[in-house]
Amino acid sequence: MAKEVDFTIETLGECKVPSPIELSKEHGTFRASYVKDSSYVRYKVNYYADEGEEDIKASLSSRNLMQKAGPREFIYFNPAHVTAGICTCGGLCPGLNDVIRAVVRCLWYRYGVKRIRGFRFGFKGFFSDSGFDTVELNPRLVDDIHKIGGSFLGTSRGGGNRVSDIVDAVESLNINMLFIIGGDGTQRGSLDVAREIEKRGLKVAVVGIPKTVDNDLEFIDRSFGFETAVQKAKEAVTAIHMEAVSQVNGIGLVKLMGRESGFIATATALASHETNFCLIPEIPFDLDGPNGFLAHLEERIRNRHHAVIIVAEGAGQELFQATDEKDASGNKKLSDIGTYLRDKINEYFNMKGIHINLKYVDPSYQVRSSVTNANDSIYCERLGNNAVHAAMAGKTKMVVGLVNNKYVHLPIQVVTRKRNKVDPEGALWRDALDATSQPILMVNNIASVTEKMRQLEDQEEQAAQQREMKK
């Protein structure tokens, strides 16, 4: 049977207010058209000949269709009565300022909303004990912020568990639409906020704009900032490759972002054409032994006298003693695989009596604070605009995203149920293996690895079910 996913979007009520945006109601007028709530995108676009009729019917049920994003002919809120709030949460990512700018300008110019508050430093900006006043936002203030990296409003991790305090601030400031820019942890917090708002009987639209440079939100084609991150990471790999080939037995080691999903590392390996090993969280590896990573690295050095290695920050965590420590966002604290590999490689070749010249680079913070490239800038602008259209139409508990190259509304609980990961048996990783020429698996006991991967999948599924039960 086709996978059943409920993409139904919640709304605050019937839309009765005519939109101030003058668009066409039909095609052939040379003017952009309104989008209807009955316009959908299929999430399942692949067809397999051995599928049954029930599978096809299930994929076309309304629950399995994603509502298209865009301006509606009738909206829920009267723009003159709207006070909007915006905050950015979690780590930095290219495009935060582009999104803030787009939201403010669309509210101001397209809908005539003049009361827009920016909450400073993430969820902490909602708490009176933090001492951060809100910022009154307008187009003049944000017009040039896309030219700099970081977040104009500032950001922080944590605070999303103080749900009651956040809603107290929303209520006291008469906020009736809230735009929350952040990753999966942030969006889970925003869903809790939306539920508390509903419990209090308030009419506040909560719309998320998914920000995760790791590109790990399920269903969404890509997160904003991902392409810029890959571009900047590629520049680091190009530099480290030049160092490696210019030395006797030169080895370049680059650590990139990717806590549980190796999309940045994989895409950078494909983009650089100069990577020989790509280590990601989804593919376990052994260090030692005849089929371990170090043995294959030695073979590469003996044959070609240089090597370039990309490692995602979450790769190889099975090589460390497990801990239960978590950061302020609730993410598991990771051991530093970059410095660990650096030391192990030096130690290995020293014991072998083989001279190497290893250079190690971690450009993560440089990458995260970058200004967006052209494609990401376009993406952020359109995400911000579509978030505003959704909120004005009273949509809530949702995020906007790109799916099958279409902008759609997605329930927060759906996109945060579990992380999107590189499929070890999928086309993307297959092409990465072709690009690097590394072994399919660098392990000495495949059976034990298979069992461990199964256990990890079971744990992730159990965690997803527990989050559903908390709903």
C-alpha positions as CSV (number, residue, x, y, z in Angstrom):
1,M,0.0,0.0,0.0
2,A,1.1,3.6,-0.7
3,K,2.3,5.4,2.4
4,E,-0.5,7.2,4.1
5,V,0.3,10.8,5.1
6,D,-2.2,13.3,6.2
7,F,-1.3,16.7,4.7
8,T,-4.5,18.4,5.8
9,I,-3.8,22.1,6.8
10,E,-5.7,23.6,9.7
11,T,-7.3,27.0,9.4
12,L,-8.5,29.5,12.0
13,G,-11.9,29.9,10.2
14,E,-13.7,30.9,7.1
15,C,-12.0,33.4,4.8
16,K,-14.5,36.3,4.2
17,V,-12.2,39.3,3.7
18,P,-11.5,40.2,0.1
19,S,-7.7,40.2,-0.5
20,P,-6.1,43.6,-1.2
21,I,-3.9,42.0,-3.7
22,E,-5.6,42.4,-7.1
23,L,-5.1,39.2,-9.1
24,S,-7.0,37.4,-11.8
25,K,-9.7,34.8,-11.1
26,E,-9.1,33.0,-14.4
27,H,-6.3,32.2,-16.9
28,G,-5.7,34.1,-20.1
29,T,-5.7,37.6,-18.6
30,F,-1.9,38.2,-18.6
31,R,-2.2,38.7,-14.8
32,A,-1.2,36.3,-12.0
33,S,-4.1,34.3,-10.6
34,Y,-5.2,33.6,-7.1
35,V,-4.5,30.1,-5.7
36,K,-7.5,28.0,-4.6
37,D,-7.6,25.8,-1.5
38,S,-8.6,23.0,-3.8
39,S,-5.3,23.2,-5.7
40,Y,-2.9,20.4,-4.7
41,V,0.4,18.8,-5.5
42,R,1.0,15.0,-5.3
43,Y,3.9,14.1,-3.0
44,K,4.2,10.7,-4.7
45,V,5.3,11.3,-8.2
46,N,7.0,8.0,-9.0
47,Y,4.9,5.2,-10.5
48,Y,5.8,1.5,-10.4
49,A,4.2,-0.9,-12.8
50,D,3.7,-3.5,-10.1
51,E,1.6,-1.2,-8.0
52,G,-2.0,-2.2,-7.4
53,E,-5.1,-0.1,-8.0
54,E,-5.5,0.5,-4.3
55,D,-2.0,2.0,-4.2
56,I,-2.8,4.5,-7.0
57,K,-6.1,5.4,-5.4
58,A,-4.4,6.0,-2.0
59,S,-1.8,8.3,-3.5
60,L,-4.6,10.5,-5.0
61,S,-6.7,10.8,-1.8
62,S,-7.1,14.3,-0.4
63,R,-5.1,13.3,2.7
64,N,-2.1,12.4,0.5
65,L,-2.2,15.7,-1.5
66,M,-0.3,18.8,-0.5
67,Q,-2.1,22.1,-0.6
68,K,-0.6,24.6,-3.0
69,A,0.8,27.8,-1.5
70,G,0.0,31.3,-2.8
71,P,-2.3,34.3,-2.4
72,R,-6.0,33.6,-1.8
73,E,-8.9,35.6,-3.2
74,F,-10.4,35.9,0.3
75,I,-8.4,36.0,3.4
76,Y,-9.1,35.5,7.1
77,F,-7.5,38.6,8.7
78,N,-8.4,42.2,8.0
79,P,-5.0,43.6,7.3
80,A,-5.8,46.8,9.3
81,H,-6.2,44.7,12.4
82,V,-3.0,42.6,12.0
83,T,0.0,42.7,14.3
84,A,2.6,40.3,13.0
85,G,5.6,38.8,14.8
86,I,8.8,37.3,13.4
87,C,11.6,35.4,15.1
88,T,14.7,33.3,14.0
89,C,15.8,30.4,16.1
90,G,18.6,27.8,16.2
91,G,21.9,28.1,14.5
92,L,22.8,30.4,11.7
93,C,22.1,29.6,8.1
94,P,22.5,31.5,4.8
95,G,19.2,33.2,3.9
96,L,17.8,34.2,7.3
97,N,17.9,37.9,6.5
98,D,16.5,37.3,3.0
99,V,13.4,35.6,4.6
100,I,12.9,38.3,7.2
101,R,13.1,40.9,4.5
102,A,10.6,39.1,2.2
103,V,8.1,38.6,5.1
104,V,8.2,42.2,6.1
105,R,7.9,43.6,2.6
106,C,5.1,41.3,1.6
107,L,3.1,42.2,4.7
108,W,3.8,45.9,4.3
109,Y,3.4,46.4,0.5
110,R,1.1,43.6,-0.6
111,Y,-1.3,43.6,2.4
112,G,-0.8,46.9,4.0
113,V,0.1,45.5,7.4
114,K,2.0,48.2,9.3
115,R,2.5,46.6,12.7
116,I,5.3,44.1,12.5
117,R,7.4,43.1,15.5
118,G,10.7,41.3,15.4
119,F,11.5,39.2,18.4
120,R,15.2,39.3,19.1
121,F,17.4,36.2,19.8
122,G,14.9,33.5,19.0
123,F,12.4,32.3,21.6
124,K,14.4,34.2,24.3
125,G,13.0,37.4,22.8
126,F,9.5,36.4,24.2
127,F,10.6,36.3,27.8
128,S,10.6,39.4,29.9
129,D,13.4,38.1,32.1
130,S,15.7,38.0,29.0
131,G,15.5,41.8,28.7
132,F,15.2,41.9,24.9
133,D,12.8,44.5,23.5
134,T,11.1,43.8,20.2
135,V,12.1,45.6,17.1
136,E,9.5,47.5,15.0
137,L,10.1,46.3,11.5
138,N,9.4,48.2,8.3
139,P,10.8,48.0,4.7
140,R,13.3,50.8,5.2
141,L,14.8,48.9,8.1
142,V,15.2,45.6,6.3
143,D,15.7,46.6,2.7
144,D,19.5,45.9,2.8
145,I,19.8,43.1,5.3
146,H,20.0,40.5,2.6
147,K,23.5,41.8,1.8
148,I,24.9,40.5,5.1
149,G,25.0,37.1,6.7
150,G,23.7,36.0,10.0
151,S,20.3,37.1,11.4
152,F,19.3,40.7,11.7
153,L,17.1,39.8,14.6
154,G,19.6,37.6,16.3
155,T,19.1,33.9,17.1
156,S,19.5,31.5,20.0
157,R,19.0,27.8,20.8
158,G,16.4,26.6,23.3
159,G,13.5,28.3,25.0
160,G,10.8,26.5,23.0
161,N,9.8,24.5,26.0
162,R,8.6,27.7,27.8
163,V,5.4,27.5,25.8
164,S,3.2,29.3,28.3
165,D,5.6,32.3,28.5
166,I,5.8,32.5,24.7
167,V,2.0,32.6,24.4
168,D,1.7,35.1,27.2
169,A,3.9,37.4,25.2
170,V,1.9,36.8,22.0
171,E,-1.3,37.6,23.8
172,S,0.0,40.7,25.6
173,L,1.4,42.2,22.4
174,N,-1.8,41.4,20.5
175,I,0.1,39.3,17.9
176,N,-2.3,37.5,15.6
177,M,0.2,36.0,13.2
178,L,3.6,34.6,14.1
179,F,6.3,33.6,11.6
180,I,8.9,31.3,13.2
181,I,12.0,30.6,11.2
182,G,13.9,27.5,12.4
183,G,14.7,23.9,12.0
184,D,12.9,20.7,13.1
185,G,13.4,21.4,16.9
186,T,12.2,25.0,16.5
187,Q,9.2,23.9,14.5
188,R,8.2,21.3,17.1
189,G,8.3,24.1,19.6
190,S,6.2,26.3,17.3
191,L,3.6,23.5,17.1
192,D,3.4,23.4,20.9
193,V,3.0,27.2,20.8
194,A,0.2,26.8,18.3
195,R,-1.6,24.2,20.4
196,E,-1.4,26.4,23.5
197,I,-2.8,29.3,21.5
198,E,-5.6,27.1,20.4
199,K,-6.2,25.9,24.0
200,R,-6.6,29.5,25.1
201,G,-9.1,30.2,22.3
202,L,-6.9,32.8,20.6
203,K,-7.0,33.4,16.8
204,V,-3.3,33.5,15.9
205,A,-1.8,32.0,12.8
206,V,1.5,30.2,13.4
207,V,3.4,29.7,10.2
208,G,6.9,28.2,10.1
209,I,9.6,28.8,7.5
210,P,11.9,25.7,7.7
211,K,15.5,26.5,8.2
212,T,17.9,23.6,8.5
213,V,21.2,23.8,6.6
214,D,21.5,20.0,6.9
215,N,18.5,19.7,4.6
216,D,17.0,17.1,6.9
217,L,13.2,18.0,6.9
218,E,11.1,15.2,5.5
219,F,9.2,15.8,2.2
220,I,10.8,19.2,1.4
221,D,13.0,19.2,-1.7
222,R,15.6,21.4,0.0
223,S,15.9,23.9,2.8
224,F,16.9,27.4,2.2
225,G,20.6,28.1,2.5
226,F,21.5,24.5,1.5
227,E,22.8,25.5,-2.0
228,T,24.9,28.3,-0.6
229,A,26.3,26.0,2.0
230,V,27.4,23.5,-0.6
231,Q,28.9,26.3,-2.7
232,K,31.0,27.6,0.2
233,A,31.9,24.1,1.3
234,K,33.1,23.4,-2.3
235,E,35.4,26.3,-2.1
236,A,37.0,24.9,1.1
237,V,37.4,21.5,-0.6
238,T,39.0,23.2,-3.6
239,A,41.5,24.9,-1.4
240,I,42.3,21.8,0.7
241,H,42.8,19.8,-2.6
242,M,45.4,22.3,-3.8
243,E,47.2,21.9,-0.4
244,A,47.1,18.1,-0.7
245,V,48.4,17.8,-4.3
246,S,51.2,20.4,-3.5
247,Q,52.7,18.3,-0.7
248,V,54.4,14.9,-0.5
249,N,51.6,12.5,0.4
250,G,49.3,15.4,1.1
251,I,46.0,14.6,2.9
252,G,43.2,17.2,3.1
253,L,40.5,16.7,5.7
254,V,37.4,18.9,5.7
255,K,34.6,18.6,8.3
256,L,31.2,19.9,7.2
257,M,27.8,20.3,8.8
258,G,25.5,17.3,9.0
259,R,24.4,16.0,12.4
260,E,22.3,13.1,11.3
261,S,22.0,13.7,7.6
262,G,24.9,13.8,5.2
263,F,23.4,15.9,2.4
264,I,25.9,18.8,2.5
265,A,28.9,16.4,2.5
266,T,27.4,14.3,-0.3
267,A,26.5,17.2,-2.5
268,T,29.9,18.8,-1.9
269,A,31.7,15.6,-2.9
270,L,29.7,15.6,-6.1
271,A,30.2,19.3,-6.8
272,S,33.9,19.4,-6.1
273,H,35.0,16.5,-8.3
274,E,38.1,16.3,-6.1
275,T,36.9,14.3,-3.1
276,N,38.2,10.7,-2.6
277,F,36.4,9.8,0.6
278,C,33.0,11.1,1.8
279,L,32.0,10.0,5.3
280,I,28.4,10.6,6.4
281,P,26.2,9.6,9.4
282,E,24.1,7.3,7.3
283,I,27.0,5.0,6.3
284,P,29.0,3.4,9.2
285,F,32.7,2.7,8.8
286,D,35.5,1.0,10.6
287,L,38.8,2.8,11.2
288,D,41.0,-0.3,11.5
289,G,41.1,-3.7,9.8
290,P,41.7,-4.8,6.2
291,N,38.5,-3.2,5.0
292,G,38.6,-0.2,7.3
293,F,38.9,3.4,6.3
294,L,42.6,3.8,7.2
295,A,43.6,0.8,5.1
296,H,41.8,2.3,2.1
297,L,43.3,5.7,2.7
298,E,46.8,4.1,2.8
299,E,46.1,2.4,-0.5
300,R,45.1,5.7,-2.0
301,I,48.3,7.5,-0.7
302,R,50.5,4.7,-2.0
303,N,48.9,4.8,-5.5
304,R,48.2,8.6,-5.9
305,H,50.2,10.3,-3.2
306,H,47.4,12.6,-2.1
307,A,43.8,12.3,-0.9
308,V,40.9,14.6,0.0
309,I,38.4,13.5,2.7
310,I,35.1,15.1,3.6
311,V,33.5,14.1,6.9
312,A,30.1,15.2,8.1
313,E,30.0,16.2,11.8
314,G,27.7,13.4,12.7
315,A,29.6,10.7,10.9
316,G,31.5,8.0,12.9
317,Q,29.8,8.6,16.2
318,E,29.7,4.9,16.7
319,L,33.4,5.1,17.2
320,F,32.9,7.1,20.4
321,Q,31.5,6.1,23.8
322,A,27.8,7.0,23.8
323,T,26.6,9.8,26.1
324,D,23.1,11.2,26.8
325,E,24.2,14.8,26.8
326,K,22.1,17.3,24.8
327,D,22.5,20.9,23.7
328,A,20.1,23.7,24.4
329,S,18.0,22.7,21.3
330,G,17.6,19.2,22.6
331,N,20.0,17.7,20.1
332,K,22.4,15.0,21.1
333,K,25.9,16.4,21.7
334,L,28.3,15.1,19.2
335,S,31.9,14.0,19.6
336,D,34.3,15.9,17.4
337,I,34.9,13.4,14.5
338,G,37.1,15.9,12.6
339,T,39.9,16.2,15.2
340,Y,39.5,12.5,16.1
341,L,40.1,11.5,12.5
342,R,43.0,14.0,12.1
343,D,44.8,12.4,15.1
344,K,44.0,8.8,14.1
345,I,45.3,9.4,10.6
346,N,48.5,11.0,11.8
347,E,49.0,8.2,14.4
348,Y,48.3,5.4,11.8
349,F,50.8,6.7,9.2
350,N,53.4,7.4,11.8
351,M,53.2,3.8,13.0
352,K,53.5,2.7,9.4
353,G,56.6,4.9,8.9
354,I,54.9,6.6,6.0
355,H,55.5,10.4,5.7
356,I,52.3,12.4,5.2
357,N,51.4,16.1,5.3
358,L,47.8,16.4,6.7
359,K,45.8,19.7,6.6
360,Y,42.5,19.9,8.5
361,V,39.9,22.5,7.9
362,D,36.5,23.1,9.6
363,P,34.7,25.9,7.7
364,S,31.3,25.3,9.3
365,Y,30.8,28.7,10.9
366,Q,32.2,30.5,7.8
367,V,29.7,28.5,5.7
368,R,26.7,29.1,8.0
369,S,27.2,32.9,8.2
370,S,27.5,33.4,4.4
371,V,25.4,35.6,2.2
372,T,23.1,33.6,0.0
373,N,23.9,32.8,-3.6
374,A,21.4,33.8,-6.3
375,N,19.3,30.6,-6.3
376,D,18.9,30.6,-2.5
377,S,18.1,34.3,-2.5
378,I,15.2,33.6,-4.9
379,Y,14.1,30.7,-2.8
380,C,14.0,32.7,0.4
381,E,12.0,35.5,-1.2
382,R,9.4,33.1,-2.4
383,L,9.2,31.2,0.8
384,G,8.7,34.5,2.8
385,N,6.0,35.7,0.4
386,N,4.2,32.3,0.5
387,A,4.4,32.3,4.3
388,V,2.6,35.6,4.5
389,H,-0.1,34.5,2.0
390,A,-0.7,31.4,4.2
391,A,-0.9,33.4,7.4
392,M,-3.3,36.0,6.0
393,A,-5.6,33.2,4.9
394,G,-5.6,31.9,8.5
395,K,-3.5,28.8,7.9
396,T,-1.8,27.6,11.0
397,K,0.4,24.8,12.5
398,M,2.1,24.6,9.1
399,V,5.3,25.4,7.2
400,V,5.8,26.4,3.6
401,G,8.2,24.4,1.5
402,L,9.2,23.3,-2.0
403,V,8.0,19.8,-2.9
404,N,8.4,18.5,-6.4
405,N,9.4,22.0,-7.4
406,K,6.1,23.5,-6.2
407,Y,5.5,25.7,-3.2
408,V,3.1,24.0,-0.8
409,H,1.7,24.1,2.7
410,L,2.8,21.2,5.0
411,P,1.6,20.4,8.5
412,I,4.4,20.9,11.1
413,Q,3.8,17.5,12.6
414,V,4.3,15.8,9.3
415,V,7.7,17.4,8.4
416,T,9.1,17.0,11.9
417,R,8.0,13.4,12.4
418,K,11.5,12.1,11.5
419,R,14.6,13.4,9.7
420,N,15.2,13.2,6.0
421,K,18.4,11.2,5.4
422,V,20.7,10.2,2.5
423,D,19.5,6.8,1.3
424,P,22.5,4.4,1.3
425,E,20.8,2.5,-1.5
426,G,19.5,5.5,-3.4
427,A,20.6,7.3,-6.6
428,L,22.2,10.3,-4.8
429,W,24.6,8.1,-2.8
430,R,25.3,5.9,-5.8
431,D,26.4,8.9,-7.7
432,A,28.6,10.0,-4.8
433,L,30.3,6.7,-4.8
434,D,31.0,7.1,-8.5
435,A,32.4,10.6,-7.9
436,T,34.7,9.5,-5.1
437,S,35.6,5.9,-6.2
438,Q,35.5,5.0,-2.5
439,P,34.4,1.4,-1.5
440,I,30.7,0.9,-1.0
441,L,31.3,-0.1,2.6
442,M,34.5,0.3,4.7
443,V,33.6,-2.3,7.4
444,N,35.0,-5.6,8.3
445,N,31.8,-7.3,9.5
446,I,28.8,-6.4,7.3
447,A,26.3,-8.5,9.3
448,S,27.0,-6.6,12.6
449,V,26.6,-3.3,10.7
450,T,23.3,-4.3,9.2
451,E,22.0,-5.3,12.6
452,K,23.1,-2.0,14.1
453,M,21.5,0.0,11.3
454,R,18.3,-1.9,11.9
455,Q,18.4,-1.0,15.6
456,L,19.0,2.7,14.8
457,E,16.0,2.7,12.4
458,D,13.8,1.1,15.1
459,Q,14.9,3.7,17.6
460,E,14.1,6.5,15.2
461,E,10.7,5.1,14.5
462,Q,9.9,4.7,18.2
463,A,11.0,8.3,18.8
464,A,8.7,9.4,16.0
465,Q,5.8,7.5,17.4
466,Q,6.4,9.0,20.9
467,R,6.2,12.5,19.4
468,E,2.9,11.6,17.7
469,M,1.5,10.3,21.0
470,K,2.4,13.7,22.7
471,K,0.2,15.4,20.1
